[in-house]
């Protein structure tokens, strides 16, 4: 038995050493960061903000690859099918990991098996915003205006199944207002049309909406969080305006193809958490209204699972199906 035990020991040692060598050698080329939304939106801004800091830690360039469409499904499928070696990762958000499994009967990826969590990035607070021509400065006035319209009122979103879309559906269910959805391919074009008056309102994430709100091109009526935002302290919460327990966030994390080696995931996770802890990133996130949520891959997995259950129930109540 001794030679057999010795062979097993040597084989295990060789495996551990090779894994250590692989992790030490990683990364030795640029890393592709898939953003499943167009450039200019909150998700894109966050990724580009973090990419530079993480790249310095990893010693490689992180190249942003915008692959928008189908409620993040295009980017998710691309990432899920990529080689599991740590050189392709993606921003996986509420839609990718929580909503799409309930919204679509068939997906080109499995949210639990095909995408391995690296760590949460942050939560974007969502704000109800209107074109300044809309005659409402409070949620109460807004709801009264919507109910007075003879036809369903259109609302914009960055895409079907996005957190912005689902937050509006939750408001519709809670208040009984009559709405019609106008989905866009990302936050930037949706915001542009609300600013231009083609669509009267939307829920916008704080990162993408802050410049337009600050410039007065959008009027923010409420924030869907328990507390007001430091960067937009003048905007009250829904609870302050008679809509209790109305909370919705556009959260996101970093994911890699399922089967990516654990040492590589841990290296990426450390780089992400180091970036989130930096003074520069904290300051940038505060301006954008992003609540950083550093943590482990296991913590992201647990959070995504809880969000799947939560949004799955809301989607069922609203009767939403996208295929």
Order of alpha helices (4+ residues) and beta strands (2+ residues): alpha-beta-alpha-beta-alpha-beta-alpha-beta-alpha-beta-alpha-beta-alpha-beta-alpha-beta-beta-alpha-alpha-beta-alpha
